[in-house]
Amino acid sequence: MARVGEIIVGLDIGTTQVTAVAGEVKEGGELDIIGVGVAPSNGISKSVVVNVNETCAAIKKAIHEAELMAGCTVNAVFAGVSGGHIKSFNNRGVAAIGGGEVGEQDVHRVIENARAVQIPSDRLIVATVPQEFLVDDNDGIKQPIGIAGGTLQVNVHIITARRANVQNIIQCCERAGLHVLEVFSDLRASSLAVLEADEKALGVVLVDIGSGTTDIAVFHNGALVHSAVLPVGGDQVTNDIAIGLRTGTAQAEAIKLRYGCAMVSMVDETEDIEVPSIGGRPAVQRKRTLLCEIIEPRMDEIYRLVEREVQASNFADVLGSGVVVCGGTALMPGIVDLGEEVLGMPVRIGKPREVGGLYDVVKAPAFSAAVGLVMQGVGQEDTSGTALVGGTTSANNGGTFFDKIIDWVRQSF
């Protein structure tokens, strides 16, 4: 766990913008947001680095803004990774218990056994999330240490990423003068920031609709049981508008943000909007319903792809808490209504929770991943050096992977 007074920085490298959030740890483990920086990025496509120089420039700008606001100098971050290259699966590990009672070393070994799965050489594991432990024939155990038995098993959810894509993120951060303490899954970060413990226990689907991708996480009995990344997001909506209204991409994005609605039935049929033309032609008037007729099919498609993933998880019938939507697209009017119509479950908008300080700045759904990265950083065994205040240097030990797992087990559920 991070110490009181430490400053933790999360860096969310998204398709349209890079977001840096700095948080300070207070007494009792509370987190105050003290700095926020946002910079547009043209070096990312579908959450993958396609231009190193532009991505580095965006990272520097976002970090600089966060530094000015927080009054500190940042030299290290917890970075997020997302994109269509993210793949996940469930696995089980088994280990004999030495000494009759489950100890920390037994938990180490059983999780290591669960991670010992063959994956392609071009991929690496970015998260191993324990779902439940089993001691002999007793299942549903969340905290196994101290329980007597002969065999310990663990069910885990493993998230993998393409190695080159993770290396590119680290390279961009290093060129921007930052040390990457650890790379986390944006999916897990968002879920940590916006979901309540009761929602995870009853069963819930997190849908993070970003610009380039849509991340999906299914929770049941407090555990992550299924996750997926769809290669479609808000940018596809913008492109549809640009084509349908015959306007530029930047103008289409502005129109979407100002007039967009996910359901045509919610819009006044008599309302007109002004659409800038291209090639020097004068702007034209169009019905707002025409805009929404372009948006609704794409958002309907995204929700139906989400429904397919939920069905694939085999937990569709036990999701008592419904759906939580976050990400930049979540603020579009009609998102909740359309989601409830397509998915047949209650839907709410998710935003970061349980943070103090500049909460009014980061309470928007678009900050979910960045705030979640800070929250994950706070939960690490040792985060010394995450941010350097006044230029003071400090070493970072990071803690071993298994130390972090033990800490997670102690605090979960």
C-alpha positions as CSV (number, residue, x, y, z in Angstrom):
1,M,0.0,0.0,0.0
2,A,1.1,3.5,-0.7
3,R,2.2,5.6,2.2
4,V,0.4,8.8,3.5
5,G,1.6,11.8,1.5
6,E,2.7,9.9,-1.6
7,I,1.6,11.2,-4.9
8,I,0.4,8.6,-7.5
9,V,0.1,9.4,-11.2
10,G,-2.1,7.5,-13.7
11,L,-1.6,8.0,-17.4
12,D,-4.4,7.0,-19.7
13,I,-3.2,7.0,-23.4
14,G,-6.5,7.0,-25.3
15,T,-7.3,7.3,-29.0
16,T,-8.3,11.0,-29.0
17,Q,-6.6,12.3,-25.9
18,V,-4.0,11.5,-23.2
19,T,-5.1,12.0,-19.7
20,A,-2.8,12.3,-16.6
21,V,-4.3,12.3,-13.1
22,A,-2.3,12.8,-9.9
23,G,-3.6,11.7,-6.6
24,E,-2.3,12.2,-3.1
25,V,-2.7,9.5,-0.4
26,K,-4.4,10.8,2.8
27,E,-4.9,9.3,6.2
28,G,-7.0,6.1,6.2
29,G,-6.0,5.4,2.6
30,E,-8.3,8.1,1.2
31,L,-7.3,9.6,-2.1
32,D,-7.4,13.3,-3.1
33,I,-7.0,14.2,-6.8
34,I,-4.6,17.1,-6.9
35,G,-3.7,17.4,-10.5
36,V,-5.3,16.7,-13.9
37,G,-3.8,17.1,-17.4
38,V,-5.5,16.4,-20.8
39,A,-3.9,16.7,-24.2
40,P,-5.3,15.8,-27.7
41,S,-3.4,13.0,-29.4
42,N,-3.1,12.3,-33.1
43,G,-0.5,9.5,-32.5
44,I,-3.0,6.9,-31.4
45,S,-5.4,4.8,-33.4
46,K,-7.8,2.4,-31.7
47,S,-5.8,2.8,-28.5
48,V,-2.6,1.7,-30.2
49,V,0.5,3.9,-30.8
50,V,0.9,4.7,-34.5
51,N,3.1,7.8,-34.2
52,V,5.7,7.9,-31.4
53,N,6.6,11.6,-31.7
54,E,3.0,12.8,-31.6
55,T,2.2,10.5,-28.7
56,C,5.3,11.7,-26.8
57,A,4.3,15.3,-27.3
58,A,0.8,14.6,-26.0
59,I,2.1,12.8,-23.0
60,K,4.5,15.7,-22.1
61,K,1.6,18.2,-22.4
62,A,-0.8,16.2,-20.3
63,I,1.9,15.6,-17.6
64,H,2.9,19.2,-17.6
65,E,-0.6,20.4,-17.0
66,A,-1.0,17.9,-14.2
67,E,2.3,19.0,-12.7
68,L,1.3,22.7,-12.7
69,M,-2.0,21.9,-11.0
70,A,-0.5,19.6,-8.4
71,G,2.6,21.6,-7.7
72,C,4.9,18.7,-8.2
73,T,7.4,17.3,-10.6
74,V,6.3,13.9,-12.1
75,N,9.0,11.4,-13.2
76,A,7.1,8.1,-13.0
77,V,3.6,6.9,-13.8
78,F,1.2,3.9,-13.8
79,A,0.2,3.6,-17.5
80,G,-2.9,2.0,-19.0
81,V,-3.1,-0.3,-22.0
82,S,-6.2,-1.0,-24.1
83,G,-7.1,-1.8,-27.7
84,G,-8.4,-4.6,-29.8
85,H,-5.2,-6.6,-29.2
86,I,-6.3,-7.3,-25.6
87,K,-7.4,-10.9,-25.1
88,S,-8.5,-12.7,-21.9
89,F,-9.4,-16.1,-20.6
90,N,-10.1,-18.0,-17.4
91,N,-7.7,-20.6,-16.0
92,R,-7.2,-22.7,-12.8
93,G,-4.1,-23.4,-10.7
94,V,-3.6,-26.3,-8.3
95,A,-1.0,-26.7,-5.5
96,A,-0.5,-29.0,-2.5
97,I,-0.7,-27.3,0.9
98,G,2.4,-27.7,3.0
99,G,2.0,-27.6,6.7
100,G,-1.8,-28.3,6.9
101,E,-2.8,-24.6,6.7
102,V,-2.8,-22.3,3.7
103,G,0.1,-19.8,3.9
104,E,1.2,-16.9,1.8
105,Q,3.7,-19.2,0.0
106,D,0.9,-21.6,-0.9
107,V,-1.1,-18.7,-2.5
108,H,2.1,-17.6,-4.3
109,R,2.5,-21.1,-5.8
110,V,-1.1,-21.7,-6.8
111,I,-1.3,-18.4,-8.6
112,E,2.0,-19.0,-10.3
113,N,0.7,-22.4,-11.4
114,A,-2.5,-20.7,-12.8
115,R,-0.3,-18.2,-14.7
116,A,1.9,-21.0,-16.1
117,V,-0.2,-21.2,-19.3
118,Q,1.3,-21.3,-22.8
119,I,0.6,-18.1,-24.8
120,P,2.1,-16.9,-28.0
121,S,5.6,-15.4,-27.7
122,D,4.3,-12.1,-29.0
123,R,2.0,-11.7,-26.1
124,L,2.4,-11.0,-22.4
125,I,0.2,-11.2,-19.3
126,V,-0.8,-7.8,-18.0
127,A,-3.2,-8.9,-15.3
128,T,-4.0,-12.1,-13.3
129,V,-7.2,-11.6,-11.3
130,P,-8.1,-14.3,-8.7
131,Q,-11.8,-15.1,-8.8
132,E,-12.1,-17.6,-6.0
133,F,-10.0,-20.1,-4.1
134,L,-10.9,-23.7,-3.3
135,V,-9.5,-25.7,-0.4
136,D,-10.0,-29.4,-0.9
137,D,-13.7,-29.6,-2.0
138,N,-14.7,-26.2,-0.4
139,D,-15.3,-23.5,-3.0
140,G,-16.2,-19.8,-2.9
141,I,-13.3,-18.9,-0.7
142,K,-12.0,-15.3,-1.1
143,Q,-9.4,-15.3,1.7
144,P,-7.7,-18.8,1.9
145,I,-4.8,-18.0,4.3
146,G,-5.1,-19.9,7.5
147,I,-7.6,-22.4,6.3
148,A,-6.6,-26.1,6.8
149,G,-6.6,-28.6,4.0
150,G,-4.6,-30.7,1.6
151,T,-5.1,-29.0,-1.8
152,L,-5.4,-25.4,-2.8
153,Q,-6.9,-24.3,-6.1
154,V,-7.6,-20.9,-7.6
155,N,-9.7,-19.8,-10.5
156,V,-8.2,-16.7,-12.2
157,H,-9.0,-14.4,-15.1
158,I,-6.0,-13.7,-17.2
159,I,-5.7,-10.6,-19.4
160,T,-3.0,-10.5,-22.1
161,A,-1.8,-7.9,-24.5
162,R,0.4,-7.8,-27.6
163,R,4.0,-7.4,-26.4
164,A,4.9,-4.8,-29.0
165,N,2.0,-2.6,-28.2
166,V,2.9,-2.5,-24.5
167,Q,6.5,-1.8,-25.4
168,N,5.5,1.1,-27.5
169,I,3.6,2.7,-24.7
170,I,6.6,2.3,-22.4
171,Q,8.9,3.7,-25.1
172,C,6.7,6.8,-25.6
173,C,6.6,7.4,-21.8
174,E,10.4,7.0,-21.5
175,R,11.0,9.4,-24.4
176,A,8.8,11.8,-22.6
177,G,11.1,11.6,-19.6
178,L,8.9,9.2,-17.5
179,H,9.5,5.9,-15.9
180,V,6.7,3.4,-16.2
181,L,6.3,1.7,-12.8
182,E,3.7,-0.7,-14.1
183,V,1.3,-1.2,-17.0
184,F,-2.3,-1.9,-16.0
185,S,-5.3,-2.9,-18.0
186,D,-7.6,0.1,-18.6
187,L,-10.5,-2.3,-18.3
188,R,-9.6,-3.2,-14.7
189,A,-8.8,0.5,-13.9
190,S,-12.2,1.7,-15.1
191,S,-14.0,-1.0,-13.1
192,L,-12.1,-0.1,-10.0
193,A,-13.0,3.6,-10.4
194,V,-16.7,3.3,-11.1
195,L,-18.2,0.1,-9.8
196,E,-19.6,-0.5,-6.3
197,A,-18.7,-3.6,-4.4
198,D,-22.4,-4.5,-4.2
199,E,-22.8,-4.3,-7.9
200,K,-19.9,-6.7,-8.5
201,A,-21.3,-9.1,-5.9
202,L,-24.8,-9.1,-7.5
203,G,-23.4,-9.2,-11.1
204,V,-22.8,-6.3,-13.4
205,V,-21.5,-5.5,-16.8
206,L,-19.1,-2.5,-17.3
207,V,-19.1,-1.0,-20.7
208,D,-16.4,1.6,-21.3
209,I,-17.1,3.2,-24.7
210,G,-14.0,5.1,-25.7
211,S,-13.1,6.8,-29.0
212,G,-11.5,3.8,-30.7
213,T,-12.7,0.8,-28.7
214,T,-15.3,-0.4,-26.3
215,D,-14.1,-2.4,-23.3
216,I,-16.4,-4.9,-21.6
217,A,-16.1,-6.5,-18.2
218,V,-18.5,-8.9,-16.6
219,F,-18.5,-9.4,-12.8
220,H,-20.2,-12.0,-10.7
221,N,-19.9,-12.8,-7.0
222,G,-17.4,-9.9,-6.7
223,A,-15.0,-11.4,-9.3
224,L,-14.1,-10.5,-12.9
225,V,-15.4,-13.5,-14.9
226,H,-15.3,-12.3,-18.5
227,S,-13.7,-9.4,-20.4
228,A,-13.4,-8.3,-24.1
229,V,-12.4,-5.4,-26.2
230,L,-14.5,-4.4,-29.2
231,P,-12.8,-2.6,-32.1
232,V,-15.5,0.0,-32.3
233,G,-16.2,3.2,-30.4
234,G,-17.1,6.9,-30.6
235,D,-14.8,7.5,-33.5
236,Q,-17.0,5.3,-35.7
237,V,-20.0,7.4,-34.8
238,T,-18.1,10.5,-35.8
239,N,-17.1,9.0,-39.1
240,D,-20.7,8.0,-39.8
241,I,-21.8,11.6,-39.2
242,A,-19.1,13.0,-41.4
243,I,-20.2,10.8,-44.3
244,G,-23.9,11.1,-43.7
245,L,-23.9,14.9,-43.3
246,R,-21.0,15.5,-45.8
247,T,-18.9,17.5,-43.4
248,G,-15.3,17.3,-42.1
249,T,-14.3,14.9,-39.3
250,A,-13.6,17.7,-36.8
251,Q,-16.9,19.4,-37.5
252,A,-18.7,16.0,-37.2
253,E,-17.2,15.5,-33.8
254,A,-18.3,18.9,-32.7
255,I,-21.8,18.3,-34.0
256,K,-21.9,14.9,-32.2
257,L,-20.9,16.5,-28.9
258,R,-23.4,19.4,-29.2
259,Y,-26.4,17.8,-30.8
260,G,-25.9,14.1,-30.7
261,C,-28.5,11.7,-29.2
262,A,-28.6,7.9,-29.3
263,M,-32.4,7.7,-29.8
264,V,-34.2,9.5,-32.6
265,S,-37.5,9.4,-30.6
266,M,-36.0,11.7,-27.9
267,V,-35.4,14.5,-30.4
268,D,-37.8,17.3,-31.5
269,E,-38.7,16.7,-35.1
270,T,-38.8,20.4,-35.9
271,E,-35.3,21.2,-34.6
272,D,-32.7,22.3,-37.1
273,I,-28.9,22.3,-36.8
274,E,-26.3,24.0,-38.9
275,V,-23.8,21.7,-40.6
276,P,-20.5,23.2,-41.9
277,S,-19.7,22.1,-45.5
278,I,-16.4,21.2,-47.0
279,G,-14.5,22.7,-49.9
280,G,-15.5,26.3,-49.1
281,R,-19.2,25.7,-49.6
282,P,-21.6,27.5,-47.3
283,A,-23.1,25.8,-44.2
284,V,-26.4,24.1,-44.6
285,Q,-29.4,23.5,-42.3
286,R,-30.3,19.9,-41.5
287,K,-32.9,18.3,-39.2
288,R,-31.5,17.1,-35.9
289,T,-33.5,13.9,-36.4
290,L,-31.3,13.2,-39.5
291,L,-28.2,13.4,-37.3
292,C,-29.7,11.0,-34.7
293,E,-30.8,8.6,-37.5
294,I,-27.1,8.3,-38.2
295,I,-26.1,7.9,-34.6
296,E,-28.7,5.4,-33.4
297,P,-27.8,2.5,-35.7
298,R,-24.1,2.6,-34.7
299,M,-24.9,2.8,-31.0
300,D,-27.4,0.0,-31.4
301,E,-24.7,-2.1,-33.1
302,I,-22.3,-1.4,-30.2
303,Y,-24.9,-2.5,-27.6
304,R,-25.7,-5.6,-29.6
305,L,-22.0,-6.5,-29.7
306,V,-22.0,-6.0,-25.9
307,E,-25.0,-8.3,-25.6
308,R,-23.2,-11.0,-27.6
309,E,-20.2,-10.8,-25.2
310,V,-22.5,-11.0,-22.2
311,Q,-24.1,-14.1,-23.6
312,A,-20.7,-15.6,-24.3
313,S,-19.8,-15.1,-20.6
314,N,-22.6,-17.5,-19.6
315,F,-23.6,-15.1,-16.8
316,A,-26.3,-13.2,-18.7
317,D,-29.1,-14.5,-16.4
318,V,-27.4,-13.6,-13.1
319,L,-26.5,-9.9,-13.6
320,G,-28.6,-8.4,-10.9
321,S,-27.0,-4.9,-11.1
322,G,-27.4,-4.5,-14.8
323,V,-25.0,-2.4,-16.9
324,V,-22.7,0.5,-16.1
325,V,-21.6,2.7,-19.0
326,C,-18.5,4.9,-18.8
327,G,-16.0,6.4,-21.2
328,G,-16.2,9.6,-23.3
329,T,-19.3,8.5,-25.3
330,A,-21.3,7.8,-22.1
331,L,-22.5,11.4,-21.7
332,M,-24.4,11.3,-25.0
333,P,-28.2,11.8,-24.4
334,G,-30.2,8.6,-24.9
335,I,-27.3,6.3,-24.1
336,V,-29.1,4.9,-21.0
337,D,-32.5,4.6,-22.7
338,L,-31.1,2.8,-25.8
339,G,-29.0,0.5,-23.6
340,E,-32.0,-0.6,-21.6
341,E,-34.0,-1.1,-24.7
342,V,-31.4,-3.3,-26.4
343,L,-29.9,-5.1,-23.4
344,G,-33.1,-5.6,-21.4
345,M,-31.3,-4.6,-18.2
346,P,-31.1,-1.4,-16.1
347,V,-28.3,0.9,-17.2
348,R,-26.6,3.7,-15.4
349,I,-23.8,6.1,-16.2
350,G,-20.6,5.4,-14.3
351,K,-18.2,8.0,-13.1
352,P,-15.2,7.9,-10.7
353,R,-16.1,7.6,-7.1
354,E,-14.6,7.7,-3.6
355,V,-12.0,10.3,-4.3
356,G,-11.6,13.8,-2.8
357,G,-9.8,16.9,-3.9
358,L,-10.6,17.9,-7.5
359,Y,-13.5,15.5,-7.7
360,D,-15.6,18.0,-9.6
361,V,-12.9,18.0,-12.4
362,V,-12.7,14.2,-12.7
363,K,-16.3,13.1,-12.0
364,A,-17.0,12.7,-15.8
365,P,-17.1,9.2,-17.3
366,A,-14.2,10.0,-19.6
367,F,-11.8,10.1,-16.5
368,S,-12.8,6.6,-15.3
369,A,-9.6,4.8,-16.6
370,A,-7.2,7.5,-15.5
371,V,-8.6,7.8,-12.0
372,G,-8.7,3.9,-11.8
373,L,-5.0,3.8,-12.7
374,V,-4.3,6.0,-9.7
375,M,-6.4,3.9,-7.5
376,Q,-4.6,0.7,-8.6
377,G,-1.3,2.5,-8.0
378,V,-2.3,3.3,-4.4
379,G,-2.9,-0.4,-3.8
380,Q,0.6,-1.5,-4.8
381,E,3.0,-2.8,-2.2
382,D,5.5,0.1,-2.6
383,T,4.9,3.1,-4.9
384,S,7.8,5.3,-3.8
385,G,9.0,7.5,-6.6
386,T,5.7,7.6,-8.5
387,A,5.9,11.3,-8.4
388,L,8.8,13.5,-7.2
389,V,7.8,16.5,-5.2
390,G,10.1,19.5,-5.6
391,G,12.6,17.4,-7.5
392,T,13.4,15.1,-4.6
393,T,14.5,11.7,-5.8
394,S,13.2,8.5,-4.3
395,A,13.8,4.9,-5.3
396,N,10.9,2.7,-6.4
397,N,10.8,-1.0,-5.3
398,G,7.4,-1.7,-6.9
399,G,6.8,-4.9,-4.9
400,T,6.8,-8.4,-6.5
401,F,3.8,-9.6,-8.4
402,F,2.9,-12.1,-5.7
403,D,3.3,-9.5,-2.9
404,K,0.6,-7.5,-4.8
405,I,-1.6,-10.5,-5.2
406,I,-1.4,-11.2,-1.4
407,D,-2.3,-7.6,-0.7
408,W,-5.2,-7.9,-3.1
409,V,-6.5,-11.0,-1.4
410,R,-6.3,-9.4,2.0
411,Q,-8.3,-6.3,1.0
412,S,-10.8,-7.8,-1.4
413,F,-14.4,-8.8,-0.7
